[in-house]
Amino acid sequence: MPATRAGVTPDPGPDTATVHAETAYLFRHALLRAAAYELQLPADRTALHALALELIRNLAGDPPGPGEYPGAVPYTPHPGDALAEELAGHARHAAQAAHADTARLAELQSLYTWRAAEHAERCYRNDDALRLWLARADLVRGPDLGETLRRAGSAAQLCTRMDLALELFARARATQREAGHDRLGSLAAGTTASLLRQLGRTAEARAAYADALDLAARAGDAAAAARHETGLAGLLQETGDNAGAEQLYRRALPVLRQAGNTAAEAITLMRLAIALKYQRKLDEALGLLRQSLELHRYNGNLREQCAVQLNLANLLRDRGDLAGAENMLRDVLDVSGRIADLFSRGAALGNLASVLADLGRVAEAEQCYRQSVTICRETGNRRSEGVSLGNLASVCLDTGRVQQARELYEQALAIHAAVGNRPFLAMHGCSHALVLLALGEAETARARWRDSARQLAALTAPHWRQHALAEMHRDCLRAGVPAFDDPPLDQP
């Protein structure tokens, strides 16, 4: 069958509802389609783009826009969102026509680029979301630009491009400062603080939270202030002050509920549950985690569901349900793999390793710890990297590799000190002392253990103190040396 120079076969006849296989193939073949496109004159191309834009819009319908900036009007899915990036491209090309309505087409390009970015995020296509948010940043100004840059930074964070994320957050904060938009500036500062906290840069995170709280107060945004207070509570929690963190979480929850912010409420419920778990209030913690998981399922947030399930698995382990904990963690590994959530995957592998160690499956546990360390390093999750290194050291100690255990504990302790992880600095410090004891350095081991045990006593985690005491008494008895808690710790 002959073809025109545009690569499309002649009209097959009166049955216009039928598309012949050859015609469909020629249209869909990428190289032939590109060749047909290049054969068109530039003016004809822009006209075709304008035509395609209008035809697809007529077919899919006009979606709602973002308002003054992304988030001003909540994003709701639209049937045309899968075609949004294509529509943005048609608008961009159509604007090159000599007599095009460039203002209207620029508005459509911005609209569809925003919807394409939101759609990519919803589908967990983080690389595409980052690219699209950055593309939109070239199309907008003022508060809209600042919020677009913040969203690009969040996408970069999900892509584990932490340096780029911090750079984009800094630009977002500067843009909102220049625009005088305190509420969005507070949001950008809070997002920055959250990432800094994740990276273990505690002092910088605290300063960013303070800036976020100041901007929220100036904007009169009580809900934003409550969210930032939960971030500060997280810093308290990570330094071992679970009781102080609990107070801040309980103060924030009614404000978040009144504001209808179910996403922030669910995250706060989870963090409160963790604070309660360390205080051994396990039944209340379990109920709060279930509430949090229900809210995240209602909102359709798979990433946050993984975070809650990680903590549910830890709670199941504490209650002795090792099989239930293992099953839940394997579910997290499955989901985090599907949505490319490396942060959750690294943490899940570390937690699974601890469960496997409890079950006596030591070789599997060691493999999971090592995988966890690798992923945590890739994602910049230094806190979890330190925890997994220290727990891996415990496996090495239990299997007779004492010198390797010493090296791993020392790496872990350096990270704990750098990121301000006081609970694990104390706990792994006690374990490191037992390694020194096994190496024959009894006096150094005694001093290390007593110093770490005093740190542990200052934390609201009584079960950890009991565990450290039991291990120390066992190892001192084996080594034939006096127990390290004699004289009592409140004496020199």
C-alpha positions, 0 to 999 in steps of 0.5 A, spaced: 500 500 500 503 506 497 504 511 503 504 519 503 511 523 504 508 524 511 508 516 512 501 515 513 497 511 508 491 514 504 484 513 506 482 506 506 475 508 504 468 509 507 469 505 513 472 511 517 471 507 524 476 502 522 484 503 523 488 498 518 494 494 522 499 498 517 496 505 518 496 503 526 504 501 525 506 507 521 503 512 526 506 508 532 513 507 530 517 512 533 522 513 528 517 513 522 513 518 526 519 522 528 521 522 520 513 524 519 514 530 524 520 533 521 518 533 514 513 538 516 514 546 515 515 549 522 509 553 522 505 547 520 508 544 526 506 549 531 499 549 528 499 541 529 501 542 536 496 547 537 491 542 534 493 537 538 492 541 545 485 543 543 483 536 541 486 532 547 483 538 552 476 537 549 477 530 550 479 530 557 476 536 559 479 542 563 483 540 570 483 545 576 489 549 577 493 549 583 491 556 585 496 562 587 501 556 588 502 549 588 498 546 594 493 553 595 488 548 592 489 541 594 491 537 588 485 532 586 486 527 580 483 528 573 482 523 567 487 527 563 493 527 568 497 521 564 497 526 558 499 532 562 506 532 560 504 531 553 499 537 553 505 541 557 509 540 551 504 541 546 503 548 549 510 550 549 511 548 542 504 552 540 507 558 543 512 559 538 507 560 532 507 567 529 500 570 532 499 565 538 496 567 544 503 566 548 500 568 555 494 563 555 499 558 552 504 559 558 499 559 563 497 552 560 504 550 560 505 551 567 498 548 569 499 542 565 507 541 568 504 542 575 499 536 574 504 532 571 509 533 577 503 531 582 501 525 577 508 523 577 509 523 585 502 520 586 505 514 581 512 514 585 516 516 579 520 520 583 525 522 578 520 524 573 517 528 579 524 532 580 525 533 572 518 536 572 518 541 578 524 543 576 521 545 569 516 548 572 520 553 576 522 556 569 515 558 568 513 561 575 515 567 579 514 569 586 511 565 592 509 560 586 516 559 584 518 558 592 513 553 593 515 549 586 522 549 588 520 546 595 517 541 592 523 540 587 527 539 593 522 534 596 522 530 590 530 530 590 530 528 597 526 522 595 531 520 589 536 520 595 540 527 592 540 530 598 545 536 596 541 538 591 535 537 595 538 542 600 540 547 595 533 547 592 530 548 599 535 554 600 533 557 594 525 556 596 527 559 603 530 565 599 525 566 594 519 566 600 523 571 604 524 576 598 516 575 596 515 576 604 510 570 604 511 568 611 507 562 611 510 559 605 517 561 608 515 557 614 513 551 610 520 551 606 524 552 613 520 546 616 522 542 610 529 544 611 529 542 618 526 535 617 532 533 612 537 536 616 535 532 622 534 526 617 542 527 615 544 527 623 545 535 622 542 536 629 544 543 630 542 546 623 536 542 624 534 546 631 536 552 628 531 551 622 526 549 626 526 555 630 526 559 624 520 555 621 516 557 628 518 564 628 515 565 621 509 561 623 508 565 628 508 571 624 503 568 619 499 566 625 499 559 622 497 555 628 497 548 624 504 550 621 507 551 628 504 545 631 508 541 625 514 544 627 513 543 634 513 535 632 519 536 629 523 539 635 519 533 639 523 528 634 530 532 636 528 531 643 526 524 642 533 522 638 537 525 644 533 520 649 528 525 652 522 521 650 517 524 656 519 531 653 517 529 646 511 526 649 508 532 652 510 536 645 506 531 641 500 531 645 500 538 645 500 538 637 495 533 636 489 537 637 491 543 633 493 538 627 486 535 628 482 542 628 486 544 622 484 537 619 491 536 617 490 528 617 497 527 614 501 531 619 496 528 625 498 521 622 505 522 623 505 525 629 501 519 632 506 515 630 512 519 633 508 519 639 507 512 639 515 511 639 516 515 645 511 511 649 514 505 646 521 507 649 517 508 656 514 501 655 507 504 655 506 498 649 499 498 649 497 505 648 503 505 643 500 499 639 493 503 639 496 509 636 500 506 631 494 502 628 490 509 628 496 512 624 496 506 619 489 507 618 489 515 617 495 513 612 491 508 608 485 513 608 490 518 605 493 513 600 500 514 602 504 508 601 511 511 603 508 513 610 505 506 611 511 503 610 514 508 616 508 506 621 509 498 619 516 499 621 515 501 628 509 496 628 514 491 627 519 493 632 513 493 637 511 486 635 518 484 636 518 487 643 512 484 645 515 477 643 511 476 636 517 475 632 514 471 626 509 477 626 514 482 626 518 478 620 512 478 616 510 485 617 518 487 615 518 483 609 511 487 607 515 493 608 521 491 603 516 489 598 512 495 598 518 500 599 521 496 593 515 497 588 515 505 590 523 506 590 523 508 597 530 506 599 530 510 606 524 505 608 528 499 605 534 501 609 531 501 615 527 495 614 533 491 613 536 493 619 530 491 623 529 485 620 536 483 621 535 484 629 528 479 628 532 474 625 538 475 630 533 473 635 530 467 631 537 465 631 538 465 624 545 469 625 547 468 617 541 471 615 541 477 620 548 479 618 547 479 611 541 484 612 545 488 617 550 489 611 545 491 606 542 496 611 549 499 612 550 500 604 543 503 603 543 507 609 550 510 606 547 511 599 541 515 602 545 519 607 541 516 613 547 516 618 542 515 624 540 508 621 547 507 618 550 507 625 545 503 629 546 498 623 553 498 624 553 497 632 548 491 631 552 488 626 558 489 631 553 485 636 553 479 631 560 479 630 561 479 638 556 473 638 560 469 633 567 470 636 570 475 631 571 480 637 576 485 633 571 486 628 566 487 633 571 492 636 572 496 629 564 496 628 562 499 634 567 504 634 565 506 627 558 506 630 559 510 636 563 515 632 556 516 628 552 516 634 556 522 637 556 526 630 548 525 629 547 526 637 544 519 638 544 519 645 540 512 646 545 508 642 551 512 644 550 509 651 547 502 649 552 501 644 558 504 649 556 499 654 556 493 648 563 496 646 566 495 653 564 488 653 568 487 647 574 491 650 573 486 656 573 480 651 580 483 649 583 483 656 582 490 657 578 490 663 580 497 666 578 500 660 572 496 659 570 498 666 571 505 665 567 505 658 561 501 661 560 506 667 560 512 663 556 509 658 551 506 663 550 513 667 548 516 660 543 510 659 541 512 666 539 519 664 534 516 658 527 514 659 528 507 657 528 502 663 528 496 659 535 498 655 538 499 662 536 492 664 539 489 658 545 492 659 546 490 666 544 483 665 549 483 659 555 486 663 554 481 669 554 475 665 560 477 661 564 479 668 562 473 671 565 469 665 571 473 665 572 473 673 572 480 674 568 484 679 561 487 676 562 494 673 556 497 677 560 495 683 561 500 687 554 503 684 554 508 679 552 514 683 559 513 686 566 515 682 
